[in-house]
């Protein structure tokens, strides 16, 4: 169990660090922590996600709560179900872009408000480790099925304002973008790569932040065009990356700027961008009449700041795009709609629309690998929290 409780989610190797027994205990702890009566539960395409669902639902119902099973869905669809169905909380069973042997959970309270380390994951971890649950309910909760796809599709399509037909290249990476994009069906012509659900990720990692994974999409655009642009979803479809009509990668922070400019044409307001973003993002928001606000990295922090400020929109360098109209949560489909609306209404291609934003030389995200010390320490006197990547282990130095 060590190390599966992260800063923003729960994630581990199925059957090893994250077992069905642990999933049942997490279900019990989740209900006890929230005092929940109804919990939306969705799942991704991994082969063990059905087993994870059964185990998790067992724990939830054991504590007397009802499971609203929304079945196979993207993470944005799970957020939408949480908000529209008035549930007390939700759990999405997914390990996002992690390899097929991994699984995990993304948890929210009511209205799709995320649960992070300090706002609940640490408490849930303590309950699971101690086995300190409330007595099982005399009458167990039930499991009901609900198809959220029609309502989500109507929600997405109501935002489409395509001025002309579009042709879009899509890399689904065998993952949940296949399900997310059903909300976009009929809005544009597409040519797709890797459009069969397969939790083993047989073609490449579902991570558009890794430019290596975008090479098949770039090749498709350059050899089978013309396309207006190309899109690539991550594993649970809460992120999306873009390439332009030439197959060139569009930096995700500059997509934030484009979407912000589009939204600010119809409504003034506040827009958040994460601190890794180009200075051009802030400038573009302000030039369009918006109030540009910087956020620290991490969906839980951004969503809280968005709610506090009633912000219209936020974007991260990693390809998360957050919309007030989707309970301040991600929707990769809404991001596609926003870019489609912009491109279809312009006489210029996406490459020309993005060109004025390429004002500064970007470094890209720089990641480093560090060695873990392998020892356990108590909380240091300086008050620094434990490493979110390595559980209770602290990094050398």
C-alpha positions in Angstrom: 0.0 0.0 0.0 3.0 2.3 0.6 3.2 5.1 -1.9 -0.2 4.7 -3.7 -1.8 7.8 -2.0 -0.5 10.7 -4.1 -1.0 14.5 -3.9 -3.9 14.5 -6.4 -5.0 10.9 -6.7 -4.5 7.2 -5.8 -2.3 5.2 -8.1 -0.5 1.9 -8.0 0.3 -1.4 -9.7 -2.9 -3.5 -9.8 -2.7 -6.6 -7.8 0.6 -5.5 -6.1 0.5 -2.1 -4.5 -3.2 -1.5 -5.3 -5.3 -4.6 -4.7 -9.0 -5.3 -4.7 -9.0 -5.5 -0.9 -7.4 -2.0 -0.7 -10.0 -0.7 -3.2 -12.8 -2.0 -1.0 -11.3 -0.3 2.1 -10.9 2.9 0.1 -14.6 2.8 -0.8 -15.4 2.5 2.9 -13.1 5.3 3.9 -14.4 7.6 1.2 -18.0 7.3 2.4 -17.0 7.7 6.0 -14.9 10.8 5.2 -17.6 12.5 3.2 -20.6 11.2 4.9 -21.7 10.4 1.4 -25.1 8.9 0.5 -24.6 8.8 -3.3 -21.3 8.3 -5.1 -20.8 8.4 -8.9 -18.2 5.8 -10.1 -16.8 5.7 -13.6 -14.0 3.6 -15.0 -11.5 3.5 -17.9 -10.7 0.7 -20.4 -8.0 -1.1 -18.4 -8.6 -4.9 -18.2 -8.7 -4.8 -14.4 -11.0 -1.7 -14.1 -14.1 -3.8 -13.9 -12.6 -5.7 -10.9 -11.6 -2.4 -9.3 -15.2 -1.2 -9.8 -16.6 -4.3 -8.1 -14.2 -4.0 -5.2 -14.7 -0.3 -4.7 -18.5 -0.5 -5.0 -18.4 -3.2 -2.4 -16.8 -0.9 0.1 -19.1 2.1 -0.8 -22.3 0.1 -0.4 -21.1 -1.7 2.7 -21.1 1.7 4.4 -24.7 2.3 3.2 -24.1 4.6 0.3 -25.6 4.2 -3.2 -23.2 3.8 -6.2 -24.3 5.6 -9.4 -22.4 3.5 -12.0 -21.8 5.5 -15.1 -19.7 2.7 -16.6 -17.0 3.2 -19.2 -16.4 7.0 -19.4 -13.7 9.6 -19.6 -12.7 11.5 -16.5 -14.4 14.7 -17.7 -17.6 12.7 -18.2 -17.3 11.5 -14.6 -16.9 15.1 -13.4 -20.0 16.1 -15.4 -22.0 13.3 -13.9 -21.0 14.2 -10.4 -22.2 17.8 -10.9 -25.4 17.2 -12.9 -26.6 14.3 -10.9 -26.2 16.1 -7.6 -24.0 13.3 -6.1 -22.2 13.7 -2.8 -18.9 12.6 -4.5 -17.4 10.7 -7.3 -14.5 8.3 -8.0 -13.0 7.8 -11.5 -11.1 4.5 -11.8 -8.1 5.3 -13.9 -4.4 5.6 -14.0 -4.5 8.2 -16.8 -1.5 7.7 -19.1 0.4 5.3 -16.8 1.1 1.9 -18.4 -1.5 -0.8 -18.5 -0.4 -2.6 -15.4 -1.3 0.5 -13.3 -4.7 1.6 -12.0 -5.9 4.2 -9.7 -8.7 6.6 -8.6 -9.4 10.3 -9.0 -11.8 11.5 -6.3 -14.1 14.4 -5.8 -16.7 15.7 -3.3 -19.9 17.3 -4.4 -20.0 19.5 -7.5 -16.9 17.9 -8.9 -14.7 19.6 -6.2 -11.4 17.6 -6.3 -10.1 15.9 -3.2 -6.3 16.3 -2.9 -3.7 15.3 -0.3 -4.5 17.9 2.3 -8.2 18.1 1.5 -8.9 14.4 2.0 -6.6 11.9 0.5 -4.3 11.9 3.6 -7.4 11.3 5.8 -8.6 8.5 3.6 -5.1 7.0 3.7 -5.0 7.1 7.5 -8.5 5.4 7.7 -7.4 2.7 5.3 -4.1 2.0 7.0 -5.7 1.8 10.5 -8.8 0.0 9.2 -10.7 2.5 11.3 -14.1 2.5 9.6 -17.5 3.1 10.9 -19.6 0.0 11.4 -21.1 -1.4 8.2 -24.6 -0.2 7.5 -27.5 -2.5 8.6 -28.9 -2.0 5.2 -26.2 -1.9 2.5 -26.4 0.6 -0.3 -27.4 -0.3 -3.8 -25.8 0.1 -7.3 -27.7 1.9 -10.0 -26.6 2.4 -13.6 -26.8 5.7 -15.4 -25.8 6.5 -19.0 -24.3 10.0 -18.8 -23.2 10.1 -22.4 -26.3 11.7 -24.0 -26.4 14.6 -21.5 -22.7 15.1 -21.8 -22.9 15.1 -25.7 -25.7 17.7 -25.6 -23.7 19.8 -23.2 -20.7 19.8 -25.5 -22.5 20.2 -28.8 -24.4 23.2 -27.5 -21.1 25.1 -27.5 -20.2 24.3 -31.1 -20.3 27.3 -33.5 -18.5 25.9 -36.5 -18.7 28.4 -39.4 -17.6 25.9 -42.0 -17.0 22.1 -42.2 -13.8 20.9 -40.5 -11.5 17.9 -41.1 -9.6 16.9 -38.0 -6.9 14.2 -37.5 -7.2 12.3 -34.2 -4.9 10.0 -32.2 -6.9 8.2 -29.6 -4.0 6.1 -28.4 -6.4 3.2 -27.7 -7.7 5.1 -24.7 -10.6 7.0 -23.3 -10.5 9.8 -25.8 -12.5 7.3 -27.9 -15.4 7.7 -25.4 -14.9 11.4 -24.8 -15.0 12.1 -28.5 -18.4 10.5 -28.9 -19.7 13.8 -27.6 -18.2 15.4 -30.8 -19.7 12.9 -33.2 -21.0 14.5 -36.4 -19.5 17.9 -35.8 -16.5 17.4 -38.2 -15.0 14.8 -40.5 -12.1 12.9 -39.0 -9.4 10.4 -39.8 -8.4 8.5 -36.7 -5.4 6.5 -35.4 -5.6 3.8 -32.8 -9.3 4.0 -32.3 -9.9 0.7 -30.5 -10.0 0.6 -26.7 -7.0 -1.4 -25.4 -5.8 -1.0 -21.9 -2.4 -2.4 -22.8 -1.6 0.7 -24.9 -0.2 -1.4 -27.8 0.9 1.5 -30.0 2.2 4.2 -27.7 1.8 5.9 -24.3 -1.3 8.1 -24.2 0.5 11.2 -23.1 0.4 14.2 -25.5 2.9 16.1 -23.3 5.6 13.7 -24.6 6.3 14.9 -28.1 7.5 11.4 -29.1 3.8 10.2 -28.8 2.7 12.9 -31.2 4.8 11.6 -34.1 2.1 9.3 -35.6 -0.4 12.2 -35.5 2.1 14.5 -37.2 2.8 11.9 -39.9 -1.0 11.5 -40.5 -1.5 15.2 -40.9 1.5 15.6 -43.2 0.7 12.6 -45.5 -3.1 12.4 -45.5 -4.1 16.1 -45.4 -5.4 18.5 -45.8 -6.6 18.7 -42.2 -7.6 21.8 -40.2 -5.6 20.5 -37.2 -4.9 17.3 -35.3 -5.7 16.3 -31.7 -4.3 13.7 -29.3 -5.9 12.6 -26.1 -4.3 11.3 -23.0 -5.2 8.1 -21.2 -8.4 9.2 -19.4 -9.1 12.1 -21.8 -8.8 14.9 -19.3 -5.9 16.3 -21.4 -5.6 17.0 -25.1 -2.7 18.1 -27.3 -2.9 19.8 -30.7 -0.9 20.0 -33.9 -1.6 22.6 -36.6 -2.5 22.0 -40.3 1.2 21.4 -41.1 1.6 18.8 -38.4 3.7 21.1 -36.2 3.1 20.8 -32.5 1.2 23.7 -30.9 2.5 24.3 -27.3 -0.3 23.6 -24.9 0.1 26.9 -23.1 -0.4 28.8 -26.3 -3.7 26.8 -26.8 -4.7 28.3 -23.4 -4.1 31.8 -24.9 -6.1 31.0 -28.0 -9.1 29.6 -26.1 -9.0 32.5 -23.7 -9.0 35.0 -26.5 -12.0 33.2 -28.1 -14.0 33.2 -24.8 -13.2 36.8 -24.0 -14.9 37.9 -27.3 -18.3 37.1 -25.8 -17.7 37.6 -22.1 -15.1 39.5 -20.0 -13.7 37.8 -17.0 -10.8 36.1 -15.2 -8.5 33.5 -16.8 -6.0 31.4 -14.9 -2.7 30.1 -16.4 -0.2 28.0 -14.7 3.2 29.4 -13.7 5.1 27.3 -16.3 3.3 29.1 -19.2 4.9 31.5 -21.6 4.7 35.2 -20.8 2.8 35.4 -24.0 -0.3 33.8 -22.4 -0.7 36.5 -19.8 -0.2 39.2 -22.5 -2.7 37.6 -24.8 -5.3 37.4 -22.1 -4.9 41.0 -21.2 -4.8 42.2 -24.8 -8.2 40.5 -25.2 -9.6 42.4 -22.2 -9.4 39.6 -19.6 -7.9 39.5 -16.2 -4.9 37.2 -16.3 -4.2 35.3 -13.0 -1.3 33.0 -12.4 -1.9 29.6 -10.6 0.4 27.1 -9.2 0.6 23.7 -11.0 -2.0 21.1 -10.1 -5.7 20.6 -10.9 -6.9 20.8 -7.2 -5.2 24.2 -6.7 -6.4 25.6 -10.1 -10.0 24.5 -9.6 -10.1 26.0 -6.1 -8.7 29.3 -7.4 -11.1 29.3 -10.3 -14.1 28.8 -7.9 -13.0 31.5 -5.6 -12.5 33.9 -8.5 -15.5 32.6 -10.6 -13.1 32.4 -13.4 -14.2 31.6 -17.0 -11.4 29.3 -17.9 -7.9 28.0 -17.0 -5.2 26.1 -18.8 -2.1 24.2 -17.9 1.1 23.6 -19.8 0.3 19.8 -19.5 -2.9 20.1 -21.6 -5.5 20.3 -18.9 -8.2 22.9 -19.9 -10.7 23.9 -17.3 -14.1 25.4 -18.0 -16.5 27.1 -15.6 -19.3 25.6 -17.6 -18.1 22.1 -16.7 -18.1 22.6 -12.9 -14.6 24.3 -13.1 -13.3 20.9 -14.3 -11.5 19.7 -17.4 -13.2 18.9 -20.7 -10.9 18.0 -23.6 -14.0 18.0 -25.8 -14.8 21.6 -24.9 -11.2 22.5 -25.7 -11.6 20.9 -29.2 -14.8 22.8 -29.6 -13.2 26.1 -28.7 -10.3 25.6 -31.2 -12.8 24.4 -33.9 -15.0 27.5 -33.4 -11.9 29.7 -33.8 -10.4 28.0 -36.8 -13.7 27.6 -38.7 -14.5 31.3 -38.3 -11.1 32.5 -39.5 -9.7 33.0 -42.9 -6.3 32.0 -41.5 -5.1 28.4 -40.6 -4.2 27.4 -37.0 -0.5 28.0 -37.7 -1.1 31.6 -38.6 -3.4 32.1 -35.6 -0.8 30.8 -33.2 2.1 32.7 -34.9 1.6 36.0 -33.0 1.8 34.1 -29.7 5.2 32.6 -30.5 6.9 35.7 -29.0 9.4 34.1 -26.8 11.8 31.1 -26.9 10.3 28.3 -24.8 12.3 25.8 -22.8 9.5 23.3 -22.5 8.9 21.4 -19.3 12.2 20.2 -17.8 12.0 17.2 -15.6 14.8 15.6 -13.6 15.2 12.2 -12.1 16.5 12.1 -8.5 17.5 9.2 -6.3 15.3 8.3 -3.4 17.0 7.8 -0.1 14.9 4.8 0.8 14.5 5.9 4.5 11.4 7.1 6.3 11.3 10.3 8.2 8.8 12.2 10.3 7.5 15.5 9.2 10.4 18.0 9.4 10.3 21.0 11.7 10.1 23.3 8.7 6.6 22.0 8.0 7.3 20.8 4.5 4.8 18.1 3.5 5.8 14.7 2.3 6.9 14.1 -1.3 3.7 13.7 -3.4 5.5 11.4 -5.8 7.1 9.0 -3.3 4.6 8.7 -0.5 6.4 9.0 2.9 9.9 8.9 1.4 11.9 12.1 1.2 14.4 12.9 -1.5 18.1 13.0 -0.8 19.3 16.4 0.2 
